[in-house]
Amino acid sequence: MLTRISRILVGSLFIVSGLIKANDPIGFSYKLNDYFAPGVFDLPWLDAIALQLAVIACVAEIVLGIAILFGSKMKLASWSLLLLMVFFTFLTGYTAVANWMFDNYESGLTKFVEGIFGFVVREDYSYMKDCGCFGDAIKLDPWESFLKDVVLMVFTVIIFIKRKTIEPGDMRTDLVNLGIALLLIAGFSLGMVGWGFPIWFSFVSFALLLGIKKAMTSDAKDWVMAVVATVVTTWFCIHCINHLPIKDFRPYKVGNNIAELKECPPGAPIDVYEDTWYYSVNGEVGEYTTAQEPWNIEGAEFVDRDTKLISKGCEPPIHDFILEDMDGNDMTADILAEPYILLMVSYDITTSDVSSAEKMKAINTASNNDGGPYMYGLAANTYEQIEPFRHDNALDFDFLTADATMLKTVIRSNPGLVLLKEGTVIGKWHYNDLPSYDEIKAEYLK
């Protein structure tokens, strides 16, 4: 019974976790880039294949979850599951410890860890705020992720130990196991992220695989089921790469007002700092708290002050949406105040899809001729890089510069098109799905 519970729990969670990342493989690849950075694992040569690795990881997680639920090829599946969980647990544990050491680099315990394990926090360490385990849907810090992986590791070890006793079930057993798994998937997907797609994906996949299992009698049916699950999952990943994610979990999703999300709500907690003051009194430097008011001590001379963050206050969901023109003027408020504005968003104009520039130009020309909204280009490049692109593609609208990470967050397309109405996102399009101006006008400009 414990083995069965472990299989259903791990399989269900793997499917949901994998689908959340597969919904946004480009975003997951950005998280992998963070791990490959010189300040973390220092594997920059993997950046070029980060997207491919992201797709492989998503597909492997979903297919493994399905295999565990069906009890198929358990020798291979259990070993793969164990190795994957060891890797995940190491990854989250490493970043959790590294973050802690970075925050407490002067403590005696940090020096002890460095001395025992040779674990040294580098000066260029890239602080990891979350693991990316559930994409942008659920933000878990590394310690929370590590604890989650430790718990999952317990169930994984149970499955691994009992792998030789786990056999593919009959139709009745499969229906019971998959029915319970669907309930868990519904609980995870609706209760945790408010997204019903994993339920329908799992239901259709389970039905398809059950049909194959019942129709085939040869020993190859497990491999056929694995291939089908892999193809379906890979197709979903590729679809979300060539278009936008079917579910947007980011703060720039359609319906959100950027200006409102740049501010913390009234009464939200603020950052709390603690000052340590160093004053020289009678030639001796002493350490004082603010409450001691050392500046009021007779003959005291200021030497230094150390400020430490005690508790983190509210950080607005959007804190880096800043747009500047070529002269360095902040145009953010002006853009967000426009009744309607079209934004061609490209985090790197030099690697953007060139073929879409002609469509962007046509939308802007038709809008100008109709007295519609003006278009701006947003890019993280210098104007020395932007101007040749504008000239080569005969783009007659202005460009503003912005942070690359922010632009990657706004839209998973390079370039992509965003339509704002007084700062509220009302439309987003991948370059493969660009509408005509007439379509934009008919549906959005009312």
N, C-alpha and C positions, 0 to 999 in steps of 0.2 A: 504493500500500500504506500509506503514511504517513497519507494522508487517511482511508482505511478504518479504520485503527487509531484515529485521532483521533475519528472518529464513534462507534465502538463504545465507546471509553473514556469520552468525555464523555456520551454518551447513557445509558450504564449508571449512571454516577455520579449524573447528574441525576435519574434515576428513583428510586434508593435515597434520595438526599438529600431529594427532594421527598416521598416516602412517609413518611419518618421525621417530617418536619414536619407532613404532612397527618394523621398519626396523632394529633397533638396540636396542632391549629390554635389552640386557646385559649392554650396555652403559648407558641406562636410569636408570638401577638399581644402577649403580655406583654413579649417581647423587643423587639418593635417599639415598644412604649410606652417602653422604656428608651432607644431611639435617638431618640425624639421628645422626650425630656425637655429642659427648659431648659438643663441642663448639658451636653448633647451637640449635637443639631441644632436645638434650640429650635423644635420644630414641634408644640406641644401641641394645636393644632386638629385634628391627624390622629388623636389618641387615640380619638375617637368612632367612627372607621371602621377601627381597627387590626385587628379581627377579619376584616372584609371584605377588607382588604389582605392579611392573612395567607393567606386562602383563595385569593385571586387569585395570589399568589406561588407557593403550593404547586402549584396546578393548572398554572400556566404552566411551572414547572420540569419537572413530569412529562410534560406534553404536548410540550414542546420536546425532551425526551430521546427520546420515542417518534418524533417527526418526524425527528430527526437519524438515528436508526437505520433508519427506512424510506426516508430520502432524499426525503421528501415536501415540496413547496412550499419548496425550499431557499433561494430568494431571501428569502422572508419569514422562514423559520426561522433562517437564518444571521445575518440582521440582528438579529433578536430575541435570538438567543444572544449575539452580540457586545455588544449594548447591555446585556443582563443581566449579563454577565461584567464589563464596564467598571464598572457600578454596584456589583457585589459587591466587586470589587477596590478601588475607591475607598473603599467603606464599611469594609472590614477594614483597609486601609492607614491611613485617617483615624483609626480608633480605636486602632490599634497605636501610631501616632506620638503621638497625644494622651495615651495612657496613659504612654508613655515620658517625654514632656515633663512630665506631672504628677508622675511619680516623681523627675524630675531637674530640677525647675523652677529651681534655682539654678545649674545648670551653664552653662558658656560656650557649649556647643553648642546648648542650648535657646535662649539669647538670640540666637544666630546664626540659627537656624531662624525664630524670631519676626521677626527683622529682615529676612530675605530674603523669606519667604513671607507675612508678616503673620499668622502662625498663633500666636494667643495663647491659652494655657490659662486658662480662666476659673476664678475661685475656686469656683464652684458646679459645676465639671465632675463629671459622674457617671461614675465609673470603670467601665469595661466589662471584666468578667472573661472573658467568652467571647462569641463572635459569634452563637451560636444556629443555626449552619449545619446542624448535625445534631441540633437539639433538645437534649433531656437525655440522649440516647443516647451521644454523644461530645462531651466538653468540649474545645474547641480555644480557646486564648487568641488574641487578635487577631493576634499575629505568626505563629502557626502557620496561622491562617486565611488571612492575607495571602499566605504562601508557597504554600499550597494553591491559592489563586486565581491566583497568578502562573503556576504550572505549568499549570493548566487554561486560562489565557489563551493559552498557547503553542499548545495543541491547538485552541482556539477560532479563533485567527487562521489556522491551517492550513485549517480547515473553511471559514472565510469567504473566504479567497483562492481556494480551489478550488470555491466554491459553484456556479459555472456548469457545472462538469464532473460534478457529482453528480446522478444521475438515479435515480428509483425503480427498484429492481432487479426481476429476474424472481423466480419462486417459489424457485428454487434458491439464488439470491444472498441472498434474504431469510431463508431457513431457516438458511443458514450464519451470516449476520450476527447474527440473533436468537439462534441457538444459542450462539454465543460470548458474546453479551451476557448471556444467562441464566447462563452460568458465572461471568462477572464479577459479576453481581448477587448470585449465591449467595456468591461470595467476600466481597464487600463486606458483605452483610447478615448472613451467619453468622459470618464471621471478625472483623468489626469490632463488631457490636452483638448477635450471637446471636439474630437474629430471622429466621424463615423466611418471614414473610408477603410481603415484596417479591418473593420467587421465585414464589409462587403468583399474586400479583396480576399480575406481568409475564407469566407464562405464559398466563393466561386472557386478558389484554388482547391479547397478541401473536396468540393463536389467533383471537380475535374479529375483530381488524383484518385479519388475513390472509384470513379468510373473506369479509369485505366487499370486500377488494381483488380477490379471485379472482371473486366473484360479479358485481361491477359492471364495466362496460366504458366508462361515460361519463367525461368529464373531471372530473366532480364528485366522483368517488370519494375523492380526497384530502381534500376538504372534509368529506365524510361521515365519513371515518375520524377527522378532527380533532374533529368534533362529538361523535362517540361517545366518544373518549378523554377529552374535556373533561367530558362528562356523567358518565361512570363515576368519574372522579377527583373531580369536585365532589360527587357523591353520597357518596363515601367521607369527604370532609372534613366534610360536614354530619352524617353518621352519628356521627363522632367528637366533634362539637360537642354533639349532642343526647343523647349517651350518654357513657361514659368512653372514653378511648383504649383500643384493643384490646391495646396493649402499654404497660405502665407502666415507664418508665425511671427514675422518681424514687425517692429513698430511702424514701418512705412507701408503697411498693408492698406488696401482700399478701404476707405471709410474713416481712417485715422487722420486727425488734424495735427500737422507737424508742429505748429506754433504752440498748441496746448501741451504736447508731449515734451516740449523743450523746457517746461517748467514743472517743479515739484508742486503737489497739491498743498493748499494752506494747512498749516499745522504739522507738516511732515518733519521728521527729525532732521537735525542738521549735524554736521561734523563736530565732534567734541575733541578738543586738543588739550594736552597737559604740558605746561611749560616747566622746565627745570632751569633755574637761574644760577649762574656762577658769579659770585662777587668776592672781591678781595677785601678782607677786613684785617687791619693791622698786619698786612703783608702775607696773610694766609688766605688761599682761595677756598671758599666754602660752597656747598651745594644747598640751594634753598628752593622751596616751593613758592608758588604765587601767593598763597595764603600768609606766608611769613613776611611778605613785603620787604625783601632785603634792601631795596632802594631807600628805605627809611632808616636803615641802620647808620648811626653816626660814623663817618669816615669810610663807608663802604664804597668801593669802586667797581663798576660793572666790568666783567671779563667776557662772559659769553652767555648764550641762551640756547637750550635744546628743546625743541618742540616735537612732541610725539602724539600721533593720532590715537585716541582712546577708543572711540566708537565712530563707525562710519554712518553718516546721515543719508538722506535721500539722494539718489543720483537719478536725474530725469531719464526716462527711456530713450530720449533723443538728446544728446548733449554735444554732438559734433557736426550738426548741420549748419555749416558756415560757408557762404558763397561769396567770392570776391571777384571783382573785375580785374582787368589787366593793370590797373593803377593801384590795386590793393584796397579799393574801397569795398566795405561790407555791403553786399546787395541782398542779404538774407531777408530782412524785413520787407523790402520792396517786392521781392519775388512772392513771399507768402501773403502779401496784401492784394495781389492781382486778382480780379474777378475770375479769370481763367488764365492759365499759363501752361505751355507745353515745354517739357524738358527732355532733351536728348541726353541720356546719362551714359557716360563711358568712363570706367575707372582707369582705362589706359587707351588713349586714342590711337596709339601706334599699333596695337594688337586687335583693334575692334574690327567687326565685320564690315568691310568696305562696301560690299554690295548694297547694304541697307542705307548708305548715305544718300543715294539717289531718291529712295522712298521718303526719307526724312525731309529732303529738300522739297519734294513734291507736296508733302503735307504742309510745310511752312509757306510755300508759294500760294497754294490754294487758300490757306487761312488768311494770309495778308490780302489777297484779292477780294476775299469775302468780308474783310473787316473783323476777322476772328482773332483768337488769342495769338500772341507772339510766341515764338519759340526761342529758347536759349539752349545752348550746349553746356553740359557740365562735364568737366574732365579733371583728372588729378595731374595732368601734365603741365609742363611749362608752356608759355606762349610761343617759345621757339619751336616746340613740337606741334602745338595746336595750329599755328598759322599755315604751315605747309599742307596739313590735312585739309583745312578749310579751302585753301587755294586749289588743291588738286581735285577736290570734289565740288567746287563752286558753291559752297554753302554760304548763304547770305544772312546768317543770323549770328549774333554775338555768343561768345563762350565765356563762362565763368569757371574759376578753379575751385576745387574742393578736395577734401581728404579722400584718398583712395578707398580706405576701409569703409567709410561712410557710404560712398557711392556703390560699393559692392553690396552693402546692406540694403540700399534703396531698391535695387532690382538685380536679379540674377541673369543679366544679359549684357553683352558688351558689343554694341550699345543697346539700350532699351529706351522706350518712350514712356514718360509719365505725364499725366494730366492732373493739374491741381486746380481746385476751386477755392479761392481765399484760404490757401494753406492746407486744404483737405485733399487727400489723395482720392480721386474718383475714377482713375483709369491707369492701367499698367499693361505694357505690351512687350513681348520678346521681339527681337528683330525678325524672327521667322513668322511672326503673326501681326505685323504692322497693318493697321487699318488705313483706309483712305480718309481724307479730310471729311468727305461727305458722310462717311459712316460715323466718324467722331461727332460731327455736328448733329446728326440725326438722333444719336443716343445720349449725348452728354451735354451739349451746349443748349440748354433750355432756360 
